[in-house]
């Protein structure tokens, strides 16, 4: 495919994306916004508590 055809295709796709407006599901949006929001700090702390495993073998290797 030549550069002119390729550019035209990209322009067509970009135009379609620019003017594309999907139907908004307001009830789903309301449900998402109303749900309990967990801050990033709380989320990372929960993950750290869940997956933080102390490795006793690593301490033995340092000695």
C-alpha angles and dihedrals in degrees: 000000000000124000092252093055091044092051091047090052092050090048091051092050092046091051092049091051093046094055098034112113116176121209110270117231100212096182091056090046091050091050091050094048093045094052118100110279117219116203120234091247092055091046093051092045091052091050092047091051091047099047105024104112120176111229110216091183091063091058091051091053091056093057 
